[in-house]
């Protein structure tokens, strides 16, 4: 009886020793899945808080943990391998979606900046155009009062300013070409009048 008891204790001890790696492996598997889930949930939260770079980092780390779990053997739950593989794919899709979103945001911001620059350039052209028109009007005033040299200077300044924005590509640019020509003609006329005096 003593021998049977010893044999029983020996077999039980042997089974415990042999089964121990299975329990340790199952615990590691559970711990890996728990960490993957924690990382995945943190990634979702980061994405909701518009911390996209952080979300990408967390999804990629979660993917590594899910990948590791999908390769583990002796997990307590037999569905871990399949669900881990599905979660690896889900992490990749989320990273891809965030990157597409960020790229579309960059394009949108670039377009918005380009539009702002176009509007600023148009405002600048209008300011320059008005500056030339002011010189032109001043030239007309000088010409009406017989101040020919001042009229010539004002018309030439107007022509020079309009030349700086002259372009066949825009409406104001085309007007500037025409107005610069007209200002030069008036400057030439003022020279003739000055010579007649």
C-alpha positions in Angstrom: 0.0 0.0 0.0 2.8 2.3 0.8 4.4 1.5 -2.6 1.1 2.3 -4.3 0.8 5.6 -2.4 4.3 6.5 -3.4 3.7 5.6 -6.9 0.5 7.7 -6.9 2.4 10.7 -5.5 5.2 10.2 -8.0 2.7 10.1 -10.9 0.8 13.1 -9.6 4.0 15.1 -9.3 5.1 14.0 -12.7 1.7 15.1 -14.2 2.0 18.5 -12.4 5.5 19.0 -13.8 4.4 18.1 -17.3 1.2 20.1 -17.1 2.9 23.2 -15.7 4.2 24.4 -19.1 0.6 24.2 -20.5 -0.7 26.4 -17.7 2.3 28.8 -18.0 1.7 28.9 -21.8 -2.0 29.6 -21.3 -1.2 32.4 -18.9 1.3 34.0 -21.4 -1.3 33.6 -24.1 -3.9 35.4 -22.0 -1.5 38.1 -21.0 -0.5 38.7 -24.6 -4.2 39.0 -25.7 -5.0 41.3 -22.7 -2.1 43.6 -23.7 -3.2 43.6 -27.4 -6.7 44.5 -26.4 -5.5 47.3 -24.1 -3.3 48.7 -26.9 -6.2 48.4 -29.4 -8.6 50.3 -27.0 -6.0 52.9 -26.4 -5.5 53.4 -30.1 -9.3 53.8 -30.6 -9.3 56.4 -27.8 -6.3 58.3 -29.3 -8.0 58.3 -32.7 -11.2 59.7 -31.2 -9.1 62.5 -29.5 -7.6 63.3 -32.9 -4.2 62.1 -31.9 -3.7 60.2 -35.1 0.0 59.7 -35.0 -0.3 58.1 -31.5 -3.3 56.0 -32.7 -1.2 54.6 -35.6 1.7 53.8 -33.2 -0.7 52.0 -30.8 -2.5 50.1 -33.6 0.8 48.9 -35.0 2.0 47.7 -31.5 -1.4 46.0 -30.9 -1.0 44.3 -34.3 2.4 42.8 -33.1 0.8 41.5 -29.9 -2.1 40.0 -31.8 0.3 38.4 -34.3 2.3 36.9 -31.4 -0.9 35.6 -29.8 -2.0 34.0 -33.2 1.2 32.0 -33.2 1.0 30.7 -29.6 0.1 27.1 -28.9 -1.7 25.7 -25.9 -3.9 28.7 -25.3 -6.9 28.1 -23.0 -9.4 29.4 -25.6 -9.1 27.7 -29.0 -10.6 30.7 -30.7 -7.6 33.0 -29.8 -5.7 32.0 -32.9 -8.5 32.9 -35.3 -9.6 36.0 -33.5 -6.0 37.2 -33.2 -5.6 36.9 -37.0 -8.8 38.8 -37.6 -7.6 41.5 -35.1 -4.2 41.8 -36.9 -6.1 42.6 -40.1 -8.4 45.0 -38.3 -5.3 46.9 -36.9 -3.8 47.1 -40.4 -7.1 48.5 -41.8 -7.4 51.1 -39.0 -3.8 52.2 -39.7 -4.5 52.4 -43.4 -7.7 54.4 -42.8 -6.0 56.9 -40.5 -3.1 57.4 -43.0 -5.7 58.0 -45.8 -7.5 60.5 -43.6 -4.2 62.3 -42.8 -3.3 62.4 -46.4 -6.7 63.9 -47.4 -6.3 66.4 -44.6 -2.8 67.4 -45.9 -4.2 67.8 -49.4 -7.1 69.9 -48.1 -4.8 72.1 -46.1 -2.5 72.6 -49.1 -5.5 73.5 -51.3 -6.8 75.9 -48.6 -3.3 77.5 -48.4 -3.1 77.8 -52.2 -6.5 79.5 -52.2 -5.4 81.9 -49.5 -2.3 82.7 -51.5 -4.3 83.3 -54.7 -6.7 85.7 -52.8 -3.7 87.5 -51.2 -2.1 87.9 -54.7 -5.3 89.2 -56.1 -5.7 91.7 -53.3 -2.1 92.8 -53.9 -2.7 93.2 -57.6 -5.8 95.3 -56.9 -3.8 97.5 -54.5 -1.1 98.0 -57.1 -3.8 98.6 -59.8 -5.4 101.3 -57.6 -2.0 102.9 -56.9 -1.5 103.2 -60.7 -5.0 104.6 -61.1 -4.3 107.2 -58.5 -1.2 108.3 -60.3 -3.1 108.4 -63.6 -5.9 110.5 -62.0 -3.3 112.8 -60.6 -1.7 113.1 -64.0 -5.1 114.2 -65.4 -5.5 116.8 -62.7 -2.0 118.2 -63.4 -2.8 118.3 -67.1 -6.0 120.1 -66.6 -4.2 122.8 -64.6 -1.4 123.0 -67.2 1.3 121.5 -64.9 2.7 119.5 -67.8 5.9 118.2 -66.2 4.0 116.9 -63.1 1.4 115.4 -65.5 4.2 113.6 -67.5 5.8 112.3 -64.2 2.4 111.0 -62.9 1.5 109.4 -66.2 4.9 107.7 -66.5 4.6 106.5 -62.9 1.1 105.1 -63.6 2.4 103.3 -66.8 5.4 101.8 -64.8 3.2 100.6 -62.0 0.7 99.0 -64.5 3.5 97.4 -66.3 4.5 95.6 -63.1 1.1 93.8 -63.0 0.6 93.5 -66.8 -0.5 90.0 -67.9 -2.5 88.5 -70.6 -3.6 85.8 -68.1 -5.9 87.9 -65.9 -8.6 90.5 -66.4 -6.7 93.1 -64.3 -3.5 92.2 -66.1 -5.1 92.9 -69.5 -6.6 96.1 -68.2 -3.1 97.1 -66.9 -1.6 96.6 -70.4 -4.2 98.8 -71.9 -4.0 101.5 -69.2 -0.2 101.5 -69.3 -0.4 102.2 -73.1 -3.0 105.0 -72.5 -0.8 106.5 -69.8 2.2 106.6 -72.1 0.1 108.2 -74.8 -1.1 110.9 -72.4 2.5 111.5 -71.2 3.5 112.0 -74.8 0.6 114.4 -75.4 1.6 116.3 -72.2 5.2 116.6 -73.6 3.8 118.0 -76.9 1.7 120.5 -74.9 4.7 121.5 -72.8 6.7 122.1 -76.0 4.0 124.4 -77.3 4.0 126.6 -74.3 
